[in-house]
Amino acid sequence: MDNVASTDNLIEVKNVCMDFYMQSEKIDNMKEFFIKLLKGKIERQKKRILDNISFDVKRGESIGLIGHNGAGKSTLLKLITGIMKPTEGSIKVNGLVAPLLNLGAGFDFEATAKENIYLNGAILGYSSRELAKKYDEIVEFSELQDFMNVPLKNFSSGMVARLGFAIAIDVDPDILLVDEILSVGDENFRAKCAKKINELRNSGVTFVIVSHSMAQVKSLCQKVVWIEDSKMMAYGEAGEICDKYLEYCKNIKH
């Protein structure tokens, strides 16, 4: 993942393709796997997950990624973070990226919530002194004041989501990547997250959001990238592209 030369575009995705290789036959146990591996009989099939995807994200923009399950949306977010490298094409990013890609990513579930705040903050490049200043705000936003000394293994998925979101938004990211996490938790907390996203967007933070809720995408995002069967079907204004996607979904059900 390279740095963007232009300060206007915080993310530049250019002709990105991503291939995965999968076993073409079922292997029941490790012994059978190693025997076939040593004999060179492991057959793998190449599957293209993303095919020639290109778009830019400007500073302060909120971009929604939509499409059916398996379309490649979450893979694209992982490529933007640098967790994976594209098979072809390039992704350039300028700024601190705070990823909320799945529940508990980067958390130590044996450690307490308090310990995980410092752990995740350190991963994002913050010192213990800086995190100590932010600690009370993180706890207050998460609404988990009574659970800071409880190991995360005892948390519900909604509580983990609250903590992860609270950490990510309070470490002053330039870019926040959100993968379906806003669908977790009660209605009041989701509304609180949406309000915070709008506040951060107005302050110049850039968002890339994966969601199956078109209402959520329309309310939070200015533009939308629609990916279907690994290809980019459309890129444009959120309302227009969401409506096209909903019409597409309605037609394929008939």
C-alpha positions as CSV (number, residue, x, y, z in Angstrom):
1,M,0.0,0.0,0.0
2,D,1.6,3.2,-1.1
3,N,1.1,6.8,-0.1
4,V,-1.1,9.0,-2.3
5,A,0.7,11.9,-4.0
6,S,-2.4,14.1,-4.2
7,T,-3.7,15.5,-0.9
8,D,-7.2,15.7,-2.4
9,N,-7.6,11.9,-2.8
10,L,-7.1,10.0,0.4
11,I,-7.7,6.6,-1.3
12,E,-7.0,5.7,-4.9
13,V,-8.0,2.3,-6.2
14,K,-6.8,1.6,-9.7
15,N,-7.6,-1.5,-11.8
16,V,-7.5,-3.7,-8.7
17,C,-7.9,-7.5,-9.2
18,M,-7.8,-10.1,-6.5
19,D,-7.5,-13.8,-7.0
20,F,-7.9,-16.6,-4.4
21,Y,-6.9,-20.2,-4.9
22,M,-9.1,-22.9,-3.5
23,Q,-8.9,-26.7,-3.4
24,S,-11.0,-28.3,-6.1
25,E,-11.7,-31.4,-4.0
26,K,-12.6,-32.2,-0.4
27,I,-9.8,-33.7,1.8
28,D,-11.1,-35.3,5.0
29,N,-8.0,-35.3,7.2
30,M,-4.5,-33.9,7.5
31,K,-2.8,-37.2,6.7
32,E,-4.6,-37.4,3.3
33,F,-3.7,-33.7,2.7
34,F,0.0,-34.2,3.3
35,I,0.1,-37.4,1.2
36,K,-1.5,-35.6,-1.7
37,L,0.7,-32.6,-1.2
38,L,3.9,-34.7,-1.3
39,K,2.7,-36.4,-4.4
40,G,1.8,-33.1,-6.0
41,K,-1.8,-34.1,-6.3
42,I,-3.3,-31.1,-4.6
43,E,-5.5,-29.4,-7.3
44,R,-6.4,-25.8,-6.8
45,Q,-8.8,-23.6,-8.7
46,K,-8.3,-19.9,-9.2
47,K,-11.3,-17.7,-8.3
48,R,-11.3,-14.0,-9.1
49,I,-12.8,-12.1,-6.1
50,L,-12.3,-8.6,-7.5
51,D,-12.1,-7.8,-11.2
52,N,-10.7,-4.4,-12.4
53,I,-12.1,-2.1,-9.6
54,S,-11.3,1.6,-9.8
55,F,-12.5,4.6,-7.8
56,D,-11.1,7.5,-5.7
57,V,-12.2,8.7,-2.3
58,K,-11.6,12.4,-1.5
59,R,-10.9,13.8,1.9
60,G,-14.1,14.0,4.0
61,E,-16.1,11.8,1.7
62,S,-18.2,8.9,2.9
63,I,-18.3,6.0,0.4
64,G,-20.6,3.0,0.7
65,L,-19.7,-0.4,-0.7
66,I,-22.8,-2.4,-1.6
67,G,-23.6,-5.8,-3.2
68,H,-24.6,-9.3,-2.4
69,N,-22.7,-11.5,0.1
70,G,-19.5,-12.8,-1.6
71,A,-19.4,-9.9,-4.0
72,G,-15.9,-8.9,-2.8
73,K,-16.8,-5.9,-0.6
74,S,-15.0,-7.0,2.6
75,T,-12.0,-8.2,0.6
76,L,-11.7,-4.7,-0.9
77,L,-11.7,-3.2,2.6
78,K,-8.9,-5.5,3.6
79,L,-6.9,-4.5,0.6
80,I,-7.3,-0.8,1.5
81,T,-6.0,-1.5,5.0
82,G,-2.9,-3.3,3.6
83,I,-3.8,-6.6,5.3
84,M,-3.7,-8.1,1.8
85,K,-2.1,-7.1,-1.5
86,P,-4.0,-7.1,-4.8
87,T,-3.1,-9.6,-7.5
88,E,-3.1,-6.8,-10.0
89,G,-3.5,-3.0,-9.9
90,S,-2.7,-0.6,-7.0
91,I,-4.2,0.9,-3.9
92,K,-2.7,4.2,-2.6
93,V,-3.7,5.5,0.8
94,N,-2.7,8.8,2.5
95,G,-3.4,9.1,6.3
96,L,-4.1,7.0,9.4
97,V,-6.5,4.2,8.8
98,A,-8.7,2.9,11.6
99,P,-10.3,-0.4,10.5
100,L,-13.5,-1.9,11.9
101,L,-13.6,-4.8,9.6
102,N,-15.1,-7.5,11.8
103,L,-16.1,-7.9,15.4
104,G,-13.1,-8.4,17.7
105,A,-10.4,-7.9,15.0
106,G,-7.2,-7.1,16.8
107,F,-8.7,-7.7,20.3
108,D,-7.2,-10.0,22.9
109,F,-10.2,-11.8,24.3
110,E,-8.3,-13.0,27.3
111,A,-7.5,-9.4,28.3
112,T,-9.9,-6.9,29.9
113,A,-11.7,-4.1,28.0
114,K,-9.3,-1.6,29.6
115,E,-6.3,-3.5,28.4
116,N,-7.7,-3.8,24.9
117,I,-8.2,0.0,24.7
118,Y,-4.4,0.4,25.2
119,L,-3.6,-2.5,23.0
120,N,-5.6,-1.3,20.0
121,G,-4.5,2.3,20.5
122,A,-0.9,1.1,20.4
123,I,-1.6,-0.7,17.2
124,L,-2.9,2.5,15.7
125,G,0.3,4.3,16.8
126,Y,-0.7,6.0,20.0
127,S,1.4,6.1,23.2
128,S,0.1,5.1,26.6
129,R,0.2,8.8,27.7
130,E,-2.0,9.8,24.7
131,L,-4.4,6.9,25.3
132,A,-4.7,7.8,29.0
133,K,-6.0,11.3,27.9
134,K,-8.6,9.7,25.6
135,Y,-9.5,6.8,27.9
136,D,-12.5,8.4,29.6
137,E,-14.0,9.6,26.3
138,I,-13.7,6.1,24.9
139,V,-15.4,4.5,27.9
140,E,-18.1,7.1,27.9
141,F,-19.0,6.6,24.3
142,S,-19.0,2.8,24.5
143,E,-21.3,2.9,27.5
144,L,-19.4,0.1,29.1
145,Q,-18.3,1.8,32.3
146,D,-19.1,-1.1,34.5
147,F,-17.3,-3.7,32.4
148,M,-13.8,-2.2,31.9
149,N,-12.1,-4.8,34.1
150,V,-14.0,-7.7,32.6
151,P,-12.2,-10.0,30.0
152,L,-13.6,-9.6,26.5
153,K,-14.3,-13.3,26.3
154,N,-17.3,-12.6,28.6
155,F,-18.6,-9.8,26.3
156,S,-21.5,-10.2,23.9
157,S,-20.8,-9.4,20.2
158,G,-22.7,-6.1,20.7
159,M,-20.5,-5.1,23.6
160,V,-17.3,-5.9,21.5
161,A,-18.7,-3.8,18.7
162,R,-19.3,-0.8,21.0
163,L,-15.8,-1.0,22.3
164,G,-14.2,-1.3,18.9
165,F,-16.2,1.6,17.5
166,A,-15.5,3.8,20.5
167,I,-11.7,3.2,20.2
168,A,-11.6,3.7,16.4
169,I,-13.5,7.0,16.4
170,D,-11.5,8.5,19.3
171,V,-8.0,8.0,17.9
172,D,-8.5,10.8,15.3
173,P,-8.3,8.6,12.2
174,D,-8.0,10.2,8.7
175,I,-9.9,7.2,7.3
176,L,-12.4,4.9,9.0
177,L,-13.3,1.6,7.4
178,V,-16.5,0.1,8.7
179,D,-17.8,-3.4,7.8
180,E,-21.4,-4.0,8.9
181,I,-20.5,-3.1,12.4
182,L,-23.3,-0.4,12.5
183,S,-25.9,-3.2,12.3
184,V,-24.9,-4.5,15.7
185,G,-26.3,-3.2,19.0
186,D,-29.5,-1.5,20.0
187,E,-31.3,1.2,18.0
188,N,-30.1,4.0,20.3
189,F,-26.4,3.0,20.0
190,R,-26.7,2.7,16.2
191,A,-28.2,6.2,16.1
192,K,-25.4,7.4,18.3
193,C,-22.8,5.9,15.9
194,A,-24.5,7.4,12.9
195,K,-24.5,10.8,14.5
196,K,-20.8,10.5,15.4
197,I,-20.0,9.5,11.8
198,N,-21.7,12.6,10.5
199,E,-19.8,14.8,13.0
200,L,-16.5,13.2,12.0
201,R,-17.3,13.5,8.3
202,N,-18.1,17.2,8.8
203,S,-14.7,17.5,10.5
204,G,-12.9,16.0,7.5
205,V,-12.7,12.3,8.4
206,T,-13.1,10.0,5.4
207,F,-15.4,6.9,5.6
208,V,-15.7,3.7,3.6
209,I,-18.7,1.7,4.8
210,V,-20.0,-1.8,3.9
211,S,-23.6,-2.2,4.7
212,H,-26.6,-4.2,3.5
213,S,-29.0,-1.4,4.7
214,M,-29.7,0.9,1.8
215,A,-31.4,3.3,4.2
216,Q,-28.2,3.5,6.2
217,V,-26.0,3.9,3.1
218,K,-28.2,6.7,1.8
219,S,-28.2,8.5,5.1
220,L,-24.4,8.2,5.8
221,C,-22.8,8.1,2.4
222,Q,-22.3,10.6,-0.4
223,K,-21.2,8.1,-3.1
224,V,-21.6,4.4,-3.5
225,V,-19.5,1.6,-5.2
226,W,-21.7,-1.3,-6.2
227,I,-19.8,-4.6,-6.6
228,E,-21.6,-7.7,-8.0
229,D,-19.9,-11.0,-8.9
230,S,-16.4,-9.4,-8.4
231,K,-17.1,-6.6,-10.9
232,M,-18.0,-2.9,-10.3
233,M,-21.5,-2.5,-11.6
234,A,-21.8,1.3,-10.8
235,Y,-20.1,4.2,-9.0
236,G,-21.9,7.4,-8.3
237,E,-24.3,9.4,-6.1
238,A,-25.6,7.3,-3.1
239,G,-29.3,7.7,-3.7
240,E,-29.1,6.9,-7.4
241,I,-26.9,3.8,-7.1
242,C,-28.8,2.4,-4.1
243,D,-32.1,2.7,-6.0
244,K,-30.5,0.9,-9.0
245,Y,-29.3,-1.8,-6.7
246,L,-32.7,-2.3,-5.1
247,E,-34.3,-2.5,-8.5
248,Y,-31.7,-5.1,-9.5
249,C,-32.5,-7.1,-6.4
250,K,-36.2,-7.0,-7.1
251,N,-35.7,-8.2,-10.6
252,I,-33.5,-11.2,-9.8
253,K,-36.0,-12.5,-7.3
254,H,-38.6,-12.8,-10.0
